[in-house]
Amino acid sequence: MQFFETKLPNGLQIIGERSPSVHSVAIGFFVRTGSRDETDEISGVSHFLEHMVFKGTERHSADDVNRIFDEVGAKYNASTSEETTLFYGAVLPEYLPDTFDLLADILFPSLREEDFEMEKKVILEEIGMYDDQPTYLAYDNVMATHFAGHPLGRCVLGTPESITALTAAQMREYHARRYTAGNILLAVAGKFEWDDIVALGQKHCAGWPAGDPPRDTTEARPIGGRHTLVRPTIGQQHVMGMSAAPTSSDPMRYAADLLSVVVGDDTGSRMFWELVDPGHVETADLGFQEFDGSGAFLCYFSCAPEDVAANTARIQKIFDDVNKNGVTEAELSQARNKVASRIVLRSERPMGRLGSLGHNWQYCHEYRPVAADLETVASITTEDIRQLLQKFPLRLQSTSTVGPLPEEA
C-alpha cells in the first residue's frame, strides 16, 4: 500500500491509500459538520442538507444524479452523524472520473425552494419512523441526558418543531458557512493513480470557496441523570447507560475499544455470558464512542420490564468487578484477536479502508496503515486497561429507558 496527501490552495485536503491488488476504488468527501455544529433553532439541518444534496445542481438534475450513479454501477450513499456528513461512492476504476465529477458537483446543490419543501415532508416522515424504534429513542434520549447543555446532546434528525420551522434560506446560510474547502476532506482508497486524483481535485474542487469554520470542542462534563419514556404498547424495556470515556485523539482510545469487547461484545464477553446466554435479556452490549473532544461508553440491554432491576444489578456487578480487578490476560488476548480480525477483514475492501482513512485524518491528522493498527492493538496490556479504568471507570452515569415501565419504576 502507498499513502499520498496534498492540499489545494483553497484548503481542500486530499489523501489516498493506493492498493494495486484490489479491483475497485472508493472515494469519500468527509464534511466536518453535523448536529453538534448546529443551534437549537436549526436543529437537524445537517441531516436535512444531506438529503438535499441529491436533489440536483446547476449541472445535474435529481434524475441525472441517480441515473449516472446507476449507469456506472456505483455503490453510493451518504450519512450524517453528530460530527461528520459523508458522501461516498465505490466503483470500478474506469468510472472514477465520472463518479468524482458527480460527487464533487452535488456537494454544492441548488437548494431550490420547491425541492426543500417537498423533502421537508420526507424528513418529518423519517422522524416519525424513528419515533417507532425503541433503540433509536433510547439512544437519542441518553445522548440528550448525558450531554445536556453540550453540543453533542443535540439530535441528528432534529425535532418535528425545528424541521417544520426551518427555512431554505437558513439551510443556504448553513451550507455556505460549513461547506467550505478547508472543512472538507477528500479520501480515496483502492486502485487508482495519484496523479489522476490530484488532477480531478484541481479540475472539480479548486473553485470551491475557502474557509475553515470553527467548532466548539470543549470536553463535556456530564453530571448524569435519568430519562424515562413510557410506551405501554412496547413489549420489552430498552435501557441505555452512558459514562465518560477517552476522546477521539486520546491514545487511551485503543484500550477503551478493547475493554468494550471484553465486557460487552455480542459474543464471548462478560455481559454475554452473564446476561444473554442464561436468557436474562434478549441482547446486551457495551460500546465505545469517540468524539471530537469527548468520549463515552454506551451500554445497552433489552428485556422483560419486570427484569430490568435485576439485570441492571447484574451489569453493575460486572462493572464493579472490572473497575476493581481489571481484566484477565486471557480476556484481553481474545479481545485483541477479535479486533485484529475486524481490522483486517474491513481493510480488504476499499470501502472499509475509506472510513478508517477519513476518521484518522479528520481527528488526528495522521495516516495509520493496517500494520500500525494491528501493532497498537497487540501492544495493549492489562496494565493499560487498569490505567484506563482509573481515569474512566465503567458506570451507568446517565440512563434512558423506553418501554411500558412507569417513570417511578
Secondary structure, DSSP 8 states (H G I E B T S, - for coil): -EEEEEE-TTS-EEEEEE-TTSS-EEEEEEES--GGGS-GGGTTHHHHHHHHGGGB-SS-BHHHHHHHHHHTT-EEEEEE-SS-EEEEEEE-GGGHHHHHHHHHHHTS----HHHHHHHHHHHHHHHHHHTT-HHHHHHHHHHHHHTTTSGGGS-SS--HHHHHH--HHHHHHHHHHH--GGGEEEEEEES--HHHHHHHHHHHHTTS----------------EEEEEE-TT-SSEEEEEEEE---TT-TTHHHHHHHHHHHH-SSSSHHIIIIITTTS-SEEEEEEEE-SS-EEEEEEEEE-GGGHHHHHHHHHHHHHHHHHH---HHHHHHHHHHHHHHHHHHHTSHHHHHHHHHHHHHHH-----HHHHHHHHHH--HHHHHHHHHHS-----EEEEEESS-TT-
